[in-house]
């Protein structure tokens, strides 16, 4: 399993709630978490098959930005 990391503009619990259905809809994501205490609001995705571009599109569909780090 690999970890994909993204710098995001997800700022609070409500933002996390907004992206949850979009990330949960991506097949191949085993788990994900946003570190809201990190200044970069780092999203870490555990996956075997999903790629960075797919995860980034899911975040953008929810109305947020994601940049692979």
C-alpha positions, 0 to 999 in steps of 0.5 A: 500500500502506498501513501499519496500526500497533498497540500490542500485548502481544506480548513475545518471539519465542515470542509472535511465533511464536504470532501468525504463523499467525493473521496469515498467514491474513489475506488481503490482508496483504503483510507484518508485523513486531513491533518487540520493542524498542519499549515499545509492541511496535508491530505494523506491517502492510503491506496494500492490502485488510485493515482494522484490525478484521480484523488486531485480531481475528486478534491477539486470536484468538491470545490477544494484545491489539492497539490501533490507533495 
